Amino acid sequence: MSHIGTIAWVDLTVPDASATRDFYAAVTGWKAADVPMGDYSDYSIHTPSDAKAVADVCHARGTNADLTADKKF
């Protein structure tokens, strides 16, 4: 169970996952772990205090190509 004010889970699918990973690492102090996707890696994001996974940052490639945040629904 998550405490009030904590992130339970977020998935981000973006054109440049590496830049997004670096941005959140700089702003929040979160750490990233590679998630192998064949010829590239997406990232699992972990809190620095307890290494709990709280998010994924995914490249908008392959099966995720049409899942970018700028897609209009």
C-alpha positions, -999 to +999 in steps of 0.1 A: +000+000+000+013+035-009+013+064+015-004+096+006+018+117-015+039+089-030+039+077-065+023+043-070+033+038-106+037+058-138+045+046-173+059+072-197+064+065-234+083+092-250+104+098-282+137+101-261+135+079-231+172+085-222+168+122-220+136+118-199+154+093-176+182+118-171+158+147-164+139+128-137+172+116-122+184+152-119+152+166-106+141+139-082+172+118-075+156+087-088+178+059-101+173+040-134+179+004-143+180-008-179+152-030-192+165-048-223+142-044-253+164-062-279+186-036-296+179-008-270+168-005-234+139+011-217+142+021-180+127+011-147+128+041-123+136+035-086+134+058-056+168+065-040+157+058-005+145+022-008+151+013-044+114+007-049+104+007-086+079+036-092+079+041-129+089+030-164+103+053-191+099+037-225+111+047-259+083+052-284+095+024-306+084-010-317+051-020-301+052+013-281+055+035-312+020+048-311+018+054-273+034+088-271+020+114-247+012+138-276-012+113-292-047+128-293-075+105-281 
